Amino acid sequence: MTLPRLGFIGIGLMGDPMTRRLAAAGYPLVLWNRSADKAREVAEATGAELATSIAELVQSVDVIMMCLANTEVVRELVLGDDGIARHTRPGQRLIDLSSSDPEVTRELATVMNDEYDVSWVDAPVSGGVAGAEAGSLAIMCGGSAGDIEAVRPILEPLAAQITHMGEVGAGQVTKICNQMLVGCAAAAIAEMVAMAEVSGVDATRLCEALAGGFADSTPFRMLAPRMAERDFEAPKWHLRTLLKDLDMAVVQGQRSTSAVPMSGLAAQIMRQQVAQGNGERDPAILIGAYR
C-alpha cells in the first residue's frame, strides 16, 4: 500500500520528534518551519524533503499536519496572505496537532471544508517531548468519524492512545481539560515542595516517599525533583505554553458558563513568573513564586 505524502509544519520541541517517528514509519515527508535550520536538521537526519515555502509544501502533499505555538499562529498559517488555504486542492486533509482555541478551530475547519473541500481533524497531544520521542502520546481528536479513521494510521506511530472525542473542536476542549489538571497540579506541586523545604524535609526525596500513593502522578514525578534541585535549564516544556492553555481554559469556562476558579488562580501564579521573564523556562520555575 502506498503511504500518503505528509507535509509537516512546525518543527519545535514536539514537531521534531514527531516528524522523526513518522519518517521511521516510512511516511514520505515534506517539512517547513519558520526557522529553517530546525527543519533542515530533521530533513538531513531522516531524508525528508525541505520545502522553501508553505505553497511548495501544500501543493506537494496529500495530508497537511501542523504543530504550532498558539491559536494566532494557526490562524495566520491557515488563512494568511500566503497561507495554507491559498494553495490547497480539493480532497486534501489537514491534521492540527497544535493546542488551540476550540471556537477558532471550528471556524477555521468550516472555512477549509466549505470553501476549499479540505477536511480538518483537531488532534492535540499530551505526553510531552518524552512521549513524542517514544511514540506514547495521548491524542484527543475532533472531527467526523470517517475523517478520524482515515488519519488514524498516520497518528498511530506517535501515540499510545488515540480517542475520538466528538466533532471538530472536541479534541481541543479535551486538551484544555488535560491542561487544567496539569496546570493546577504544577502550582500545587510548587506550593507543596516549598512547604516541605521550610518545614525541614528533604524535598529531593518527595518522589521516593510518595511513589505509588494517591498523590503520585506524571507531573509530580517530572516537576518535584526539578523544583527541589532548582533545575530550570533545558526545559522539556515551557511555562508560557502552560499559561496559554490555562488562559484558554478560563475563556472556555466563560463561554460555557462553567466555573474554573482553580485554573484561573494557577494562571495568575504562572503569569507572575512569565512577567519576570521566565516564560521560556521549565514550569519547575513556579517554585520561585513560593521561595
C-alpha angles and dihedrals in degrees: 000000000000111000118226118257110249129209113201121196119191119041100192134126091310101026093058098061093036093056091047090055092047090051091049088052089059101255115148105238138200115191134201130175132165088235097055095195092069092053092043092056092054092043092053091048097046107027092245119150120252117224119210094207144015088251093055092050098045095046093052103048142069098213127033117209125190131192104175138164103250148337095280092055091048091052092048094047092049104040103016124121092273097019134136095274093062093059107035127113127212115277098029119131129223123204115192111201092173124108102244143159109284095221094051089046090056092048093051092045091052092051093048093047100041100038103029106022091236116142119224130211119182106210111169115179139219128198104075129233092316090056092047091051093048096041090239101121123139107232119195112198137203122191142077118318090245094052093048092052091047093056098036094093089054092052096044096082087057102045148059090192130030115181128184103218100178140280124348110308095030091097090055093049089051091050089052088053089051092051093048088061094043095045096046089046091052092054092046092048091054090050091049096047091050093051092048091053097049089046092058098256121138098244092194088072097052094098091052092048097047099038112133094008128114092270094056115110142143094260089049093051091047100044110030096065092046091048092049092049094039088235106162101148129101092024119207088203136009132247091222090060093053091048091050090055094047090050087054088051090056091049092047090049089055092049093050096037088238118145114239104173097147093050090049092052093047089050092054092051089051093045089058090056093045089052088056090058099263100117094110093048129092115278086246084084086080088087084077090070089066106030 
